[in-house]
Amino acid sequence: MTNKIITVGSFFSGIGSPEKALERLKSEGFIKDCVIKFFSEIDKNAIKSYCAIHNIDKKLNLGNIVDIKGENLPYCDIWIGGFPCQDISSAGKMKGFDIINSTRSSLGWEMIRLLGEVKIKPKYIIFENVKNITSKRFKNTLNLFKKDLIDLGYTLYYKVLNATDYEIPQTRERYFLVAILDKNHKFEFPKPINNNLRMNDFLDKKVDEKYYLTNKEIKMINNKLFFKNKNSDDIRYEVDLDKYKRGGICGTDNCCKFHQSSRLFSELGYAPTLMANNTAYNCKIVVNEEK
Ligand SMILES: C[S@@+](CC[C@H](N)C(=O)[O-])C[C@H]1O[C@@H](n2cnc3c(N)ncnc32)[C@H](O)[C@@H]1O
């Protein structure tokens, strides 16, 4: 086991999922420990969750990144920053993350400012955002962002990874930008892992009845099953059994205004990308209780 203790500075911390990955490296013996020196978050529920999940004091929260002064930051080996994606995501208005536009996503540039202000720069930085950041629309801004990091002395490695390639049965493509200060330290993204894990490998076996939308089958026509919602006869679901068996999108409901939200997903496939505004109405999974 390596004796390495990694110190971590977290920005846009949310619930701190990358920090969880570092904890996993610790439990698997790759590092001796990881110590969170500070985090930065403004959402009160996220702060509560972050402290509970990582078992740390809320005093370590530096709050709004805009108010942080780089010269006051303690040295950390790694900075983590999954900066806001609302203005980059194809699910939003795509206002972009230009530094002058002051969108929520342009807050990512605050980390560049802090890198210019700190006494000792972190050896490693991991930025994360939605795949759409690599689209033509945002190419120039992303190039400027990368150029600033190169000017600060970092070597960059970047790639879009899909969670389905790493044993998580959810279609979730994310752009990762890894910046390393030591030019001699080469980095390779992990190769995809072949696996057969699908949503039903992760679903709870016992689920409270209140979470089910229906169990009222009404008819079967040409390998299609029709159900009605347990609380409303007006809401109906159509499930294509062949598609269910193949995994993926296997049906629709008739009540959703938007095509995307009307989709039903087979438990034998991958879950869709979950968004901040997901509700039971736009992420519906078809499960077969008679297996
Ligand atoms: C995309 S999420 C990051 C999620 C995080 N990587 C995780 O694992 O949960 C962006 C986070 O940035 C936070 N945020 C937004 N504006 C901020 C600001 N000015 N200062 C600090 N955090 C901010 C949001 O509350 C949100 O939790």
The ligand as an ORCA input file, in Angstrom:
! r2SCAN-3c Opt
* xyz 0 1
  C     -22.643     20.619    -11.396
  S     -22.830     20.819     -9.699
  C     -21.420     19.976     -9.106
  C     -21.739     18.625     -8.613
  C     -20.571     17.962     -7.895
  N     -19.488     17.659     -8.786
  C     -21.026     16.702     -7.189
  O     -20.341     15.700     -7.212
  O     -22.120     16.736     -6.580
  C     -22.390     22.502     -9.449
  C     -22.472     22.964     -8.009
  O     -21.948     24.294     -7.944
  C     -22.628     24.973     -6.913
  N     -22.431     26.410     -7.124
  C     -23.089     27.226     -7.980
  N     -22.639     28.480     -7.880
  C     -21.652     28.464     -6.950
  C     -20.805     29.473     -6.410
  N     -20.909     30.736     -6.795
  N     -19.890     29.120     -5.484
  C     -19.804     27.815     -5.054
  N     -20.600     26.827     -5.514
  C     -21.509     27.150     -6.448
  C     -24.069     24.526     -7.086
  O     -24.822     24.741     -5.903
  C     -23.882     23.050     -7.454
  O     -23.981     22.239     -6.316
*
